[in-house]
Amino acid sequence: MSALTEQARAKVNLTLRVVGRRVDGYHDLESVVAFANCADTLTLEVGDELSLTTTGPGASDCGDSTENLVLKAARLLAARVENLRTGHFRLEKHLPVAAGIGGGSADAAAALRLLARANVIGPDDPRLLEVAKLTGADVPVCLESTSCVMTGVGDTLLPLPLPAMSCVLVNPRVAVATKDVFAQLGLKAGRLRVGVADVLKGMTWPQSDASREEWLRLLEKGTNDLEAPALAIQPVIADVLAALRAADGVLLARMSGSGATCFALFADQPAAQAAAADLAQARPGWWVHAGLLG
């Protein structure tokens, strides 16, 4: 079998509400999620031995390869699929790590898609979703890599007909551990963060033919509840948000996930690319990407 390749696209939380913390310690969330056209590339060469090699500009940030979520996902799937064909993974790392855009989760999800292809496992096989949940909270949404509302602990996904949106993603090249951000949030187990009425009240989402402006008005009403605790850990996030909000033509700027990556939406690609060029020149140490969300 020739080598198989998948793209591991960056996940962007356009909104993120922390509903509460369950008695088991996990947090219930509600988030509008989109995926960017920047990605890591994962390749599988089917063979007898499971292994991983990491290359690319972000390879040195990945740490010990034995702890990589790609291998964790593969081992968990092998425990559930008899005689699973695995082999050597090559990860070309471009996305920043511990950055709030699901880089490691996207890599693990890409590994599951590759293994499913190599073993003729259907994309709706329940074992894939089971392993995705066990691998990490963002892996299920990255397995689909389509725009959606993500609720619960990341395991309930409602597809959303988001239109393509021009964006700029910026990371100041500082890692932020998700567990530290939730610890800073300080929500005790078994506690709700919002009122019961807010939890029960359903959101009416635009239809598939809704305009980008209609979607933007809805997204502007949202927030990212993890922004304040992330800022307390890494104040440089405030600099990123200020730079994005000062860009010409910006429509909305917010932090993604648990940070430190932030996004800004623009009316079109020329505006996004011009803003990204200005930011890259002003802040050469930052990771900057201009592209599309969808």
Secondary structure, 3 states (H helix, E strand, C coil): CCCEEEEEEEEEEEEEEEEEECCCCCEEEEEEEEEEEEEEEEEEEEECCCEEEEECCCHHHCCCHHHCHHHHHHHHHHCCCCCCCEEEEEEECCCCCCCCCCHHHHHHHHHHHHHHHHCCCCCCCHHHHHHHHHHCCCHHHHHHCCCEEEEECCCEEEECCCCCEEEEEEECCCCCCHHHHHHHHCCCCCCECCCHHHHHCCCCCCCCCCCHHHHHHHHHCCCECCHHHHHHHCCHHHHHHHHHHCCCCEEEEEECCCCCCEEEEECCHHHHHHHHHHHHHHCCCCEEEEEEEC
